[in-house]
């Protein structure tokens, strides 16, 4: 994940070319496998057990390793061993740049300093990006301490990584009271609190979710494509509602819906989190206890 942020920065600054970034990114993909795949290869789990955990991740907001420990398939020490085998994303990206004679370590160090300065990343935030740990990366771009909204945003982003694409690039979250959109898929949650959760943007960005979740090659944001995104939103919100119920906070989910070429208007803050998947941007929208209308 570090390569997405630093790689795009190098591209924007004309320090590397598109073809060089693609080459490095492709090589990185082969150097980091999914935890379940590694566990099977290491003879620590069976294929059936790994597939079982992958299905359980659709029902509960836990990491692969945590569920494996809970089920008794792996020990904590074994999970740590498997994570180490995956390779640190910062090290693998930098090493790949050097191995392909694209940049020297001196130049990389120079550009990393510029990268931190240009984006205003603190040392702690930069270390979070280097870690590749989404739970550490999200707070760099989102205030996770916002009641309900921060938790909902975090869970939704983790679900994008689990079910859509693990190469996620985030931009700084911001708030608006009005949001003009070409396409929007959304769901309202009602009960102890009212939440609005949606994905909005142009067709290319939204289709990255629709195609992957439905496993269909939609050409445009037609009714079937919207249904796919709505199903993903419903799945993600279901996990969040289940989590809240354990805290004695009762939430009911209304049927997901969609709209096009309209404006979202709120009495208060709508949190906007820009998300980039495969170079295509869409916005995650979350509002809590606000009167939301589509005009």
Secondary structure, 3 states (H helix, E strand, C coil): CHHHHHHHHHHHCCCCCHHHHHHHHHHHHHCCCCHHHHHHHCCCCCHHHHHHHHHHCCCCCCCHHHHHHHCCCCCHHHHHHHHHHHCCHHHHHHHHHHHCCCCCHHHHHHHHHHHHHHHCCCHHHHHHHHHCCHHHHHHHHCCCCCCCHHHHHHHHHHHHHHHCCCCEEECCCEEEEEEEEEEEEEEEEEECCCEEEEEEECHHHHHHHHHHHHCCCCCCCCHHHHHHHHHHHHHHHHHHHHHHHHCCCCEEECCCEEEEEEEEEEEEEEEEEEEEECCEEEEEEEEECCCEEEC
